[in-house]
């Protein structure tokens, strides 16, 4: 199955960013009221064989944020599939947990059993794992490996005839990574969709730590961005992970805004049009108020270092 990716942005006006889609989601036949959500960084993966696009987006309801899915033939008209549903992982139920930061792999990837399926990165927000909650811990804290991870979840794609019938349940899962470095000690989560490079699948993810300088005014949390490279053949294996952030809030537009001290990576564009396949433009949120662009160049040699979890699960 061959797929492709797209970037989707809202159209801003004088009243501020315009919601691209007031998303509706259902589960078990029950409608969930939702509020509009912008599509900055929403990930679309299109199956060329059936000429359909798959959209993963964050839907908000009175129950909280959840991952929802939709299908389209032309990127303008969408058929909602409802909320993503999940199988149980070692007794952990994900369906009723807040969930955000989803992105789809643009090709089928092997699940833990080796069968090719649709892969999705996401970060379930289990109770007690939000950065406002983990900030209450001392400088060194224990990390709950199951409940503080970016996960890869796998879903078989059900096709009936020449038209997609529905997406099944994300039945199996792999715990990809938890906080490791000081700059991400409170929380990590997804960012840009996986894109294939000469070293493997590149993702730019976000990490959160607490500002310790009492003279700092405003938002006490600090959102930065780091890089992971996942194995092309087995994306659950991390080949490289940046020990330090590659992007931090430094500009005035990143330090002051709707939520201060935030850079949040969401979109990625390979610059093949310039003849530079190792150059990527990274689109990111600036203090939840503007969209910025940063340049990332893949190095000639991949630096060593690939840690999935902190030693002894402490950070």
ChimeraX attribute file (.defattr): number of C-alpha atoms within 10 A of each C-alpha:
attribute: neighborCount
match mode: 1-to-1
recipient: residues
	/A:1	15
	/A:2	11
	/A:3	18
	/A:4	14
	/A:5	22
	/A:6	18
	/A:7	16
	/A:8	16
	/A:9	16
	/A:10	15
	/A:11	12
	/A:12	12
	/A:13	8
	/A:14	6
	/A:15	6
	/A:16	10
	/A:17	14
	/A:18	16
	/A:19	17
	/A:20	16
	/A:21	14
	/A:22	14
	/A:23	23
	/A:24	19
	/A:25	24
	/A:26	15
	/A:27	13
	/A:28	7
	/A:29	8
	/A:30	8
	/A:31	12
	/A:32	18
	/A:33	15
	/A:34	17
	/A:35	15
	/A:36	16
	/A:37	17
	/A:38	20
	/A:39	21
	/A:40	20
	/A:41	26
	/A:42	24
	/A:43	26
	/A:44	28
	/A:45	23
	/A:46	24
	/A:47	18
	/A:48	12
	/A:49	11
	/A:50	14
	/A:51	14
	/A:52	20
	/A:53	22
	/A:54	25
	/A:55	25
	/A:56	24
	/A:57	28
	/A:58	23
	/A:59	27
	/A:60	24
	/A:61	17
	/A:62	9
	/A:63	12
	/A:64	14
	/A:65	19
	/A:66	25
	/A:67	24
	/A:68	24
	/A:69	21
	/A:70	23
	/A:71	22
	/A:72	17
	/A:73	15
	/A:74	10
	/A:75	15
	/A:76	6
	/A:77	10
	/A:78	15
	/A:79	12
	/A:80	16
	/A:81	18
	/A:82	22
	/A:83	22
	/A:84	22
	/A:85	19
	/A:86	19
	/A:87	18
	/A:88	14
	/A:89	14
	/A:90	8
	/A:91	7
	/A:92	11
	/A:93	12
	/A:94	17
	/A:95	17
	/A:96	13
	/A:97	16
	/A:98	17
	/A:99	22
	/A:100	23
	/A:101	25
	/A:102	28
	/A:103	27
	/A:104	26
	/A:105	24
	/A:106	25
	/A:107	21
	/A:108	19
	/A:109	21
	/A:110	17
	/A:111	22
	/A:112	14
	/A:113	7
	/A:114	9
	/A:115	11
	/A:116	17
	/A:117	19
	/A:118	22
	/A:119	25
	/A:120	22
	/A:121	24
	/A:122	22
	/A:123	22
	/A:124	26
	/A:125	22
	/A:126	17
	/A:127	11
	/A:128	12
	/A:129	18
	/A:130	16
	/A:131	20
	/A:132	15
	/A:133	12
	/A:134	18
	/A:135	20
	/A:136	11
	/A:137	10
	/A:138	8
	/A:139	10
	/A:140	10
	/A:141	15
	/A:142	13
	/A:143	23
	/A:144	14
	/A:145	18
	/A:146	18
	/A:147	19
	/A:148	24
	/A:149	27
	/A:150	27
	/A:151	24
	/A:152	25
	/A:153	24
	/A:154	28
	/A:155	23
	/A:156	19
	/A:157	18
	/A:158	12
	/A:159	12
	/A:160	9
	/A:161	8
	/A:162	9
	/A:163	12
	/A:164	15
	/A:165	11
	/A:166	14
	/A:167	20
	/A:168	14
	/A:169	15
	/A:170	21
	/A:171	14
	/A:172	18
	/A:173	22
	/A:174	17
	/A:175	20
	/A:176	21
	/A:177	24
	/A:178	27
	/A:179	27
	/A:180	23
	/A:181	19
	/A:182	17
	/A:183	23
	/A:184	26
	/A:185	24
	/A:186	30
	/A:187	27
	/A:188	27
	/A:189	27
	/A:190	25
	/A:191	29
	/A:192	27
	/A:193	31
	/A:194	27
	/A:195	22
	/A:196	18
	/A:197	15
	/A:198	12
	/A:199	17
	/A:200	20
	/A:201	21
	/A:202	25
	/A:203	24
	/A:204	28
	/A:205	23
	/A:206	27
	/A:207	27
	/A:208	24
	/A:209	22
	/A:210	21
	/A:211	15
	/A:212	9
	/A:213	8
	/A:214	7
	/A:215	7
	/A:216	9
	/A:217	10
	/A:218	12
	/A:219	17
	/A:220	17
	/A:221	19
	/A:222	22
	/A:223	26
	/A:224	24
	/A:225	27
	/A:226	22
	/A:227	20
	/A:228	22
	/A:229	24
	/A:230	25
	/A:231	17
	/A:232	19
	/A:233	11
	/A:234	15
	/A:235	21
	/A:236	21
	/A:237	16
	/A:238	20
	/A:239	22
	/A:240	21
	/A:241	23
	/A:242	18
	/A:243	17
	/A:244	15
	/A:245	20
	/A:246	13
	/A:247	19
	/A:248	21
	/A:249	20
	/A:250	11
	/A:251	12
	/A:252	12
	/A:253	20
	/A:254	25
	/A:255	20
	/A:256	19
	/A:257	17
	/A:258	14
	/A:259	17
	/A:260	23
	/A:261	27
	/A:262	29
	/A:263	29
	/A:264	29
	/A:265	30
	/A:266	26
	/A:267	26
	/A:268	27
	/A:269	17
	/A:270	19
	/A:271	13
	/A:272	11
	/A:273	7
	/A:274	8
	/A:275	9
	/A:276	11
	/A:277	15
	/A:278	15
	/A:279	17
	/A:280	19
	/A:281	16
	/A:282	19
	/A:283	23
	/A:284	25
	/A:285	20
	/A:286	26
	/A:287	24
	/A:288	18
	/A:289	17
	/A:290	16
	/A:291	18
	/A:292	16
	/A:293	14
	/A:294	12
	/A:295	11
	/A:296	16
	/A:297	12
	/A:298	14
	/A:299	10
	/A:300	9
	/A:301	7
	/A:302	12
	/A:303	11
	/A:304	9
	/A:305	12
	/A:306	16
	/A:307	19
	/A:308	22
	/A:309	19
	/A:310	17
	/A:311	9
	/A:312	8
	/A:313	14
	/A:314	16
	/A:315	19
